[in-house]
Amino acid sequence: MKFDTPATQNPIDRMTVVGKPIERIDGQLKTTGRAKYAYEWHDDALSYAYGYPLGAAIAKGRIRAMDVSAAARAPGVITIVTSDSMPDLKTAKRNTAKLFGGREIHHYHQAVAVVVAETFEQARAAAHLIKVDYEETKGAFDLEASMEGAKKPEDGEPDSAAGDFAPAFEAATVQFDQTYTTPDQSHAMMEPHASIAAWDGDALTVWTSSQMIDWWRSDLSVALDMDKEKIHIMSPFIGGGFGSKLFLRSDAVLAALAARAARRPVKVALPRPFLMNNTTHRPATIQRIRIGAGQDGKITAIAHESWSGDLEGGGPEAAVQQTRLLYAGANRMTATRLAVLDLPEGNAMRAPGEAPGLMALEVAMDEMAEKLGQDPVAFRILNDTQVDPEKPEKAFSHRDLIGCMTLGAERFGWDKRSTRPGTVRDGDWLVGMGVAAAFRNNMVMPSGARVKLDREGILTVETDMTDIGTGSYTIIAQTAAEMLGLPLDRVAVNLGDSRFPVSSGSGGQWGGNSATAGVYAACVKMREAIAQSLGFNAESIDFADGMVISGDRRVPMADAVREVPLVVEDTIEYGDISEEKQQSTFGAHFVEVGVDIATGEVRIRRMLAVCAAGRILNPMTARSQVIGAMTMGVGGALSEELAVDKKRGFFVNHDLAGYEVPVHADIPHQEVIFMDETDPMSSPMKAKGVGELGLCGVAAAINNAVYNATGIRVRNYPVTLDKLIGALPQIS
Amino acid sequence: MKSFTYERATSVEAAAKAAASHDAARFIAGGTNLLDLMKLEIETPTHLIDVNTLGLDTIEATSEGGLRIGALVRNTDLAADERVRRDYGLLSRALLAGASGQLRNKATTAGNLLQRTRCPYFYDTNQPCNKRQPGSGCSAIDGFSRQLGIVGISSSCIATHPSDMAIAMRALDAVVETVGADGAKRSIPIADFHRLPGDTPHIETELKKGEIITAVVLPKPIGGKQIYRKVRDRASYAFALISVGAVIQPDGTGRVAVGGVAHKPWRLDAADEDLPSGPGRVTRRLLLDAEPTEHNAYKVKLVERTLGAVLAEAKG
């Protein structure tokens, strides 16, 4: 189905199943442990061996020699695959760091060997016996020190401009110029990367944990230099990804190589420290923001420049992205610069670009509002725009930032915020409120699905879409049930299998809207097939309660099925419509914090998110997405930082004791409001993404609340007590 | 994890003897720290002696009016004990500030005193660390040291002892009772139990080869306001950046021990004596010889302010 005109009335608009707060249909499988995750596939017919990876002990250099003699003799060891024994594996276009092979070491914990043994413990013990002789070379590990040599990236749209920023800024009555930093962050999802690989002749099956089945399949075929069609990927359940599982990782490659060498299926799970140093992370940024405005508070000039680093050939963190679209202002520029660093690969983490970009921009807006003597909510509303400010001819498909701000302010009790920082006390706590706008672009991706109707009237949906904890199973079932007028328990959903039609996958908050739109397309075909089978006119029939209805005729849907099930397949594809209007999602985050007056410990007291993201397909799973994102925002604001050892070139705090994500005790009452809206430009579902929107702006709102509580402005994240302690008021 | 042999101890004396007869034996009780370290091959014992069979899991009154806490009393049980809660509130509070419910159910009194540092370089076997591999150097001093020690440190090691419980034990003047490999009993005041790193940071306590802890004895209660304040980046399940354990009497005198700043619970008589003069003076005494790094210099001010809050709470 080609989506090239705005959606009109369609069966989804009935909202009898779609839009309802339905508990996730895979919930029971998960809570009872029956949902099988990548490492948990146990087929009795297969005799698994265990692979344990060894990571490079240096950040940059080369392997002079590897001695595996002691490891090879260790109990239970079947085989050892070493990097120096093979050429560099080909790097697929979506990977920057090479995943295995050769002698060159590009980053710490780059995989240099995998030991295969009868048990996990034997493999791990033997891996410790491998001796590697390295020749270490000097690397660049410090972003700030590398800023001067940073270059304009070749790909994408690193820079942009409209009007003439410099003179407009110069002429502005009120000028603001500040620099912010955000640290490297880790996805730190619960389930580490894990794969089981099994060869059958020249065909390979990999059970893994992947957000993007087809990307993995393609990229694994490049890495292994084999026919993509010979690879079967399975990833039906995923224990979190946050972008870390978008792109092929070393676990799958190591498992495949190890299984080939061992002539047995092999399981490989990356040890936790590998998550930080072997896989990807969100890169650190340095961001300079300049804003010029008239005394009336109207922005006349705005500039956002960002620096980040990555391995040679990598990409930048697109932290200036939202600044091109969020606020009005005739004169503007953005610039993105990329330094080469020899740290592990930087890449997408939940809301790449906007998440760190808003950490800076929305604090700058708070600072500017104060400078102008304006309320931060009013200042944002004043500078709202209904068109792309760089391309004023391009309107937003739907934009309700003002609605989010206004409703949020009212519900949160924003009028009770003291305009004088550091003046509200509650016992030993300094109390403050903060606000930030949320913004994340809405991307749409082609997405396919197959639907089958059997004689029992059960509709089965198959697509290689993934459920990374988001609720894909549930909203897909809701979509199919709505389209065919079936109760939810007549719909089965199978996901995460490369034998199914290629879907949008899960990433960039495009999955919910795109994958259900693909199911919508397939269901439209199914409706036609049913009509044809029953001899009904497809134009005038209705589907409800498991019945096909045409005028006075009511026929059970299963009657459309003769000897074999009805099977149809379709893919939603997008014409120029996604370019006609600017599609984005909007929100407002309100946060109240307490700061311990003695120690500077920051604790969240309450949070509210208001989201405008098109039709909400399931308010329960969407809410779960948003409160999870808000929680991630708390981590980003207050504790999460991959500490760089600038001498040795690696992330030091590479476990969950050292890399602190929020725990239950850190998260108080959270409230989420969804604006009642649809966006007919996005897809027939009229939905948009919300899973990343929930994160965008949270950290800035917290940081602004800390300022409101203490009068201390922290421009280097995370906002930890050591950055506050020197400026807190005297206590008696 | 390296292969090891395993036995269940039949008596305290036999356990001590067995431990002394192996090159690299370790006692195992809750295993909450040791097992993790073995998996990472930071600890590589060749023999494990399971002491969970030894009893030593009761809390009994002493004839001096104090409590004898068996080495194997679990952290959860110790924190919940009515006598501890009534007379040694500092100890209960410190215990409950540590780890998680699950870990406290397994972790023992003696094991808690013997837990290893949480210095991140100690945990990465690719990095030099004098504590893990004597003579290899210290990566932390010029590395990432935000959470590490500022006082009593050496050029070999700036690690801290991570225990909350030990801070309370130090302020309460607990005594560690042991049995040696030769069957001899001894009592070691907690002040002397943990060592400073010096140039042998791998030697962390005064325990001799084979020597096993049987109990920790608390002297009779000293009353006062007993406060444990743990400062950390998140609200739970994190090691202390710094912590302050204090017992403050109505007249303002008392004791204070500080965690998260040194290789052992940090308490000085001279600082105790200065308690009535307020947090500034006490902190200056406590941290007189502090040599913080750029990353952990904040701890000096943090100790002073936290102590100030503790003293204010004691007064209120």
Interface residues (C-beta under 8 A of the other chain):
Chain A: A57 I58 P75 E121 R124 A125 H128 P273 D428 D596 I597 A598 T599 G600 E601 R603 L638 S639 A643 V644 D645 K647 R648 V652 N653 H654 D655 A657 G658 E660 P662 V663 H664 A665 D666 T720 L721 D722 I725 G726 L728 I731 S732
Chain B: M1 K2 S3 K39 E41 R118 P120 Y121 Y123 D124 T125 N126 Q127 S139 D142 G143 F144 R146 R229 V231 R232 D233 R234 A235 S236 Y237 A238 F239 L241 Y298 K301 L302 R305 T306 G308 A309 A312
